[in-house]
Amino acid sequence: MIDTQEIIDICVANSYDLLTGRKSIEEILDSTETPYFLWNVIEEDLDQHDFNSFIDFMIEYYEELEHYERCSVLLNIKLNERNKCKRKIREANCLRKQGF
C-alpha cells in the first residue's frame, strides 16, 4: 500500500514532468500504475492563482530535497513560461478527452 508521502512524491514528479515537457500526459498515463498529479489534469483549466500555487508548492518541495536545479526550472516556468505551459496542459487535456 502506498503511503501519503509516496503519493505526494508521485504527484510532484508527474506534475514536474508534465510542466517541463519531459513527458506527455499520455506517456505518464501509460508508464505508471499511479498517474497522480497535483491537480486534475484532465478536467481542470487552472487559473493563474492556482497555477502559481502549484508551482510554489513544487518549488518548496524540491527545496526541501535540495534539488535546486528543479527549483530554478520551476521558477523560470512561473516567471517566463506560464502561457506556454498552460497551453501544453490544455493541449494534453484535449488529447485525453479525445481518448488518446
N, C-alpha and C positions, 0 to 999 in steps of 0.2 A: 504494500500500500504506500502511496506517495504521501509524504508529509507536507505541511503547509509551506515550509521553506523551499522544498523541491519544486512545488508548484510556482512559487514566486520566481525562482531561478529560471524555470522553463518559460514562464510568461515574459520575463525580461529578455532572455536570449532570443526567443522567437520574434518579439517586437523589435528588438535591435536589428536582427537580420532583415526583417521586412522594411523597416525605415531606411536602412542604409543600402538597400538593394542587393545585399549579399545573397538573398534568397527571395523567390517569389512566394506568394501565398500558396500556390499550387505545390511548390517544392516542399514547403513546410508541412502542408497537409498530407502529402504523400510519403514523407520521410519519417514521420513520427506517430506514435500512438497517442501522444499528448500534445495536440496542436493548440496549446493555450497561448493567449495573448493578454496584454494589459487592458484591452478594450475589445468590443465586439467588432472585429474587422469585416464581418460580412454585412452587418446591418447599420452600423453606426458611422455617420459622417461627422467627424469631430469638429467642433468649433475651435477657434483659436485658443481660448482659455483652457479647454480640456486637452488640446494638443500640447500646449506648453506645460501643463501639469504632468502629463505622462513623460515628457522629455525630462522635466525636473526630477521626477521620481527615479528615472533610469540613471540620470547623472549622479544622484545621491547614492544609488545602489552601487554603481561602478566605482565611485569614490571610496566607499567602504572596502571594496575589494582591491583598491589601489590600481585599478585598470584605467589609468589616466588618459591613455590614447582613445579609448572608447568615450570617455567624458568629453574629450576635445571634439571628436566626431559628432557627438550628440549636440554639443553647444553650437557647432557650426551649422548643423541642421536647424536648430532652433532659431538662430540669428539670420541665416542666409538662404536657407533652402526650404522654408516652410511650404511654400506653394508647390514646389516640385514634389515634395514628399506627400503632400495631401493629394496631389494629382495621381501619384503612384498608388496610393491607397484606394482612391476612387476607382481607378482602372482595375485593380485587383478585385475589388468588390463587384464590379460589373462582370468580370470574368467568372467569378464564383457564382453569381446569380444566374449566369448563363449555363452553369453546370460544368464548368471546366475545373 
